[in-house]
Amino acid sequence: MKNIHHIIEQCPPGSVWTAAPTPDSEFHHSTQGVWPTGYADLDEALPEKGWAAGQINEILHAPAVGADVQLVAPALVQRQQQALRGAESPWAATVVVVNPVHPPFAPAWSAWGMDVSRLVWLHPERPQACAWAVEQALQCADVVAVLAWLPQANALALRRIQYFAAQSEALMWLFRPQSCQVQASPAPLRLAVDLSASQSASPALQVQVLKRRGQPRPEILQLPWWHGDLSHAMWAQQKQVAERRDEALEYADECRALDGADAFRQAA
């Protein structure tokens, strides 16, 4: 009697899914398809020891803190710079950004080492169009990385993106709100990222691996904010703007309270 392994060997490559990775499996990644994250502790916590190309790397982030891009920036820069060596096509090493929470800030990306002339920013109006744009980008040979913010993507859209990512050599980062953590996802890797609760002047990232191949890694990682002076300056500026906004709101509340008191005295 033939055993199951013999039967699988007779099937066309890629036609049978197995839990254990094989050279022909969509879940197999060579060392050429893995890019260091730029954080030694995070590399150690990931099964491939870095960001794996050919799959969804899903990042669940807190709203409007900038930790999402910070987490992927070192690998993104390294991947594009590697693709630019010897590139002849004007579209080589293209990075596609779909539906970001904030528009890419070109001076900051350029200071990180990115060639922003090869950065494509797409902002479709409908969730279905966003998912379609991601699929098309993953099918472009010149695209080396796709960053997509898809808070409203349904299960079918995510499965389609995982399928196209598995056929691509591009790095695929999918960003969704932390509230999506309770939803199932086809992404082989899921991380939660937020700003550290530390009150120190220097910002830091707090990262937890929610899903990965192999043994779970439940510990919470504390990672430094990447790229020194510029990122620190931007973070300090964002913090100052937030503080001024809070002060303005408090002042507006006080003004409304005073106006109410004056109106009461006039009525009396």
Phi, psi and omega in degrees: 000136179283139176273171186296326181293323178294321179294317180298322181296335180277348182276153177301144180303134178084357183273346181236126177274134174231150181292325179276129181294140177234164181302334181263359184279150177292349181262004178269135179227132175279170179294335178291340182262013181237132183239127179305142182285341187094356178235114185301319181295322179289320177304319181294331183275347182264141185296327179270001182063034177164185176282125180269133172282162177079024177199165172280127168253102187268132181237118178264120190236154172286153185291134166054046175244350178079004182287338183296305180292324178304322184292328186257350187303315182301314181291323179299313179297315181298318181295315181293317181297323178294320181289334181285340181292115179078008181288138180249329181289139177294343180257004180298148178063034178286139175246126183253127179244120185245122171055048180291156177297319176235143177302143178303131179270098190304317180301321180290315180297321178294321179295331176292339183117006180281144169271096187288349175291345179250024178257125179248122181250120180243137180224070178296156184278329186251148179303322180296322179292325177297313180297319178298319179298321177297315179301316181294320180296321181292342180266001179268126183294331182279349182278124181258343180202144176232128175242119186228132175255107186233074183293337185251012181293135179269178185298320180296316179298320180292321178295321178295318179295319177298322178298311182290327177297322181293338178268359187246159174261005182280153169282131183239111176250127179247123182251130179218159180294156180297338178296342179281357182301329182281351181269146176291152181215140177281356182296128176295337181230129176229130178234151171248131182228143179206170171286144179295149179284358181300142179266010181290163182292331181272129178289158179210161180256143176244116189234137175229133177276112183272328183210134178200161174286143179092201182293142179293154176232086188283347185294153178264127183265139173253115185242145180287152174293132189275150169070047163037236197301312186296313181295321177297319180295318179295318180296318179296322179294317178299319180295319180295318178298318179296319180295319179294324178296318178296319179296321179296321179294319178297319179296319179297321178296319179296320179296318179296322179295318179294319178299321179294321180294320179296318180296323180293320180293320179296322179292326179289000000 
